[in-house]
Amino acid sequence: MKPPKTRDEGPVSEITILPDGRVYVFGLTRPLVEVLAALPRQESGWREMEPPAGREHPGGVVPRAEPPP
Amino acid sequence: MTVAAITADRLAAADAHYRGCRLCEHRCGVDRTAGERGPCKAGPVARVFRQRVEYGDERLIAPSHLFYLSGCDLRCVFCINELNAFDPRRGDELTPELFRAAVEAGRPLQPRTLQWVGGEPTIHLPAVLAAMAGCPDLPRVVWKTDLHGTPEAYDLLDGVVDLYLADFKFGNNGCGRRIGGVERYTDILSRNLRLVAGRTDLIIRHLLLPGHTECCYRPIVTWLAGHLPTVKFSLREGYLPHWQANHYQELGRPLSRREIESARRIAADAGLHLVS
């Protein structure tokens, strides 16, 4: 049976912002790390992350990311 | 992981499962090469629906180069990967050539680990071993798994997997059946957790589910405190309704802050070794 036609899932990530301001990220790739690190920093719920290899990213903290279950 | 561990005998033993599959605890025994299909619906070809370096895993393993394989032996109604997880026809065929090229493309980002995820990679164990056999210079190999496999499958991964990243999803067999689609869930998990904990590094993840603190999360914490008190435990608080979750009343919403705070307290009170 032929595989179904599907979109290229490689670059797909998902950012969900809840009404109370919580931010969840599925698929935290390097470009996303840099985008999210530029957001205003919150005091709670954000975790320190090591910067992507070879570069310091602005802010130094990014939202806690949630990989797939 | 040592490539030397992937011997010709091991590859042949793994391949034999395609003709009488006993890789997961469904133990369906189907001949996947003859078109027969078990509950996972997988044939003899593994497919990668996504691969990339990601930064969202536990600090111990991030950044990690993830290879997502389609097809799964569970049927979690809240699965974030939805059809990509359950339809093993999705994605590009996993070949040694594709794998090598992807690994080389990811090297500039200096991933600390290489991670097999799904779906469920255990159902594609033979193809994964074959892909890695030709790559001597890999980072630490992480097996992100529902841990619903057979002891025979884990024997085939000895010396190959450096760290199991194992989900402990449900705290009772009833929830395992209702929202995970499998029987005897906690019986199988408790056996397999003890099995792999004695063999190599292990992080146990639990995705906190709304409305399941008392029936699932608390029993899991209690079991871990009693049987694997020093294991690394990763509490995942990022549940969001996906796939068919909205058909289940308690699963059709995000976690409340109260549920998250309560879960953290429960883990702390039990003295678990939390990692993030």
Chai-1 contact restraints between the chains, C-beta under 6 A:
chainA,res_idxA,chainB,res_idxB,connection_type,confidence,min_distance_angstrom,max_distance_angstrom,comment,restraint_id
A,P3,B,R89,contact,1.0,0.0,6.0,A-B,restraint_1
A,P4,B,R89,contact,1.0,0.0,6.0,A-B,restraint_2
A,T6,B,R90,contact,1.0,0.0,6.0,A-B,restraint_3
A,E9,B,F49,contact,1.0,0.0,6.0,A-B,restraint_4
A,E9,B,R50,contact,1.0,0.0,6.0,A-B,restraint_5
A,G10,B,R50,contact,1.0,0.0,6.0,A-B,restraint_6
A,T16,B,L240,contact,1.0,0.0,6.0,A-B,restraint_7
A,L18,B,P254,contact,1.0,0.0,6.0,A-B,restraint_8
A,Y24,B,G238,contact,1.0,0.0,6.0,A-B,restraint_9
A,L28,B,E54,contact,1.0,0.0,6.0,A-B,restraint_10
A,L28,B,Y55,contact,1.0,0.0,6.0,A-B,restraint_11
A,L28,B,G56,contact,1.0,0.0,6.0,A-B,restraint_12
A,T29,B,R52,contact,1.0,0.0,6.0,A-B,restraint_13
A,T29,B,E54,contact,1.0,0.0,6.0,A-B,restraint_14
A,V33,B,Y55,contact,1.0,0.0,6.0,A-B,restraint_15
A,A53,B,L109,contact,1.0,0.0,6.0,A-B,restraint_16
A,A53,B,Q110,contact,1.0,0.0,6.0,A-B,restraint_17
A,A65,B,G56,contact,1.0,0.0,6.0,A-B,restraint_18
A,E66,B,G238,contact,1.0,0.0,6.0,A-B,restraint_19
A,P67,B,G56,contact,1.0,0.0,6.0,A-B,restraint_20
A,P67,B,D57,contact,1.0,0.0,6.0,A-B,restraint_21
A,P68,B,I80,contact,1.0,0.0,6.0,A-B,restraint_22
A,P68,B,N81,contact,1.0,0.0,6.0,A-B,restraint_23
A,P69,B,L207,contact,1.0,0.0,6.0,A-B,restraint_24
